[in-house]
Amino acid sequence: MTGLQLLGICLCLVSVSLEHFGAGGEYPLFCTTFEDKPGWCKHFGECAYFRDLVTKIKKGLPLTEEETRIKENAGCSTKKTFVCCEEHVNGTGLELLQQSEEACGKFLRLKVLGGSEIKMGSRPWMALLKYDATEPGTQGRGQFQCGATLITKRFVLTAAHCMINGFPVAVRLGEHNITSEVDCRIVDSKTSCQLPYEDIGIEKIIPHEGYSSFTQKNDIALVKLVRDVVFKDHINPICLPLYVELQKSILETKVMRVTGWGRQTAHGNDSDVPMEAGVSRLPLASCTAMQNRSIAKNQICVSASLQDSCKGDSGGPLLFNFWYKKSKQRFVQIGIVSYGPENCGHKELGETGEGQTSVYTDVTRFIPWITRTVAQ
């Protein structure tokens, strides 16, 4: 029996999406590895770990218990010689993200919960995708249909599904009240105004190659701006979970926040100012039960019974404040608003007796993809 036969390709734990954006040729198929990490379907010879494993099998050497498990859950459904090879962090891309660390995640006010308006300028990474006003449904307030976050001087992070019904033409940064040209507040009888917002053109949009509009999995995209952003008090990036210790802290965090200009209730109007609410992490099984669809390990399930994101918040951040690099308390983006119940913000119970749930893309799982993409 050959090494390839012994590799024993198993399809049961591998998820592969055949849908992708773009017309410029086929992308390699995205998959989930035996450790539930994002990967790509590659010939085993191109994947160092599996290449070494096959060599060990060919030599008749005994496999460890872990190696046996890997062998049995290694494959892709495309070809028997292809395995799901984990995507690793791109060093060049990581360095680009780290260049924004000094400015990232700084905030002016922490205590904002319960669907409250955030203090002007307190979430300087918040962005809006601006769509062509000549398209149906995009006049006035309708130009801004999705949220996003600034992560570097050149890139904005959002959801891939925000590109389904049309592509944005610009990204708005430094905004607070969408209906006013100048944002001001009165403090101690004195009027204080924020610097003007900036609309920056888009060089290209890069949705994840494995995004599926049918399953909503891999719902993540990067938007590259036509020029570098100049960081200011009201325009600054959010921190990303680049480090293992931070990623572990995120896994232990049960209460998080979601920010956006979306509707406060399912039947209400979109908010003119960004709102922020607290949400709770739930087991993935809770979303599977309520959404009646499978939830991937690279997604996050949160409670949506009383407070949650709503229509118009798509692409915005799920976030929380952590001790960043052990020395600075900064906001870190945990997830991206993907989808949830149509009747958002209302307490309804499913057949299992559980409340409503929403699904977010797990940013932690996509750090390798982000680093690779920003480096291109």
Disulfide bonds with the S-S distance in Angstrom:
Cys31-Cys84 2.01
Cys41-Cys76 2.11
Cys47-Cys85 2.12
Cys104-Cys239 1.96
Cys146-Cys162 2.10
Cys184-Cys193 1.94
Cys287-Cys301 2.08
Cys310-Cys344 1.77
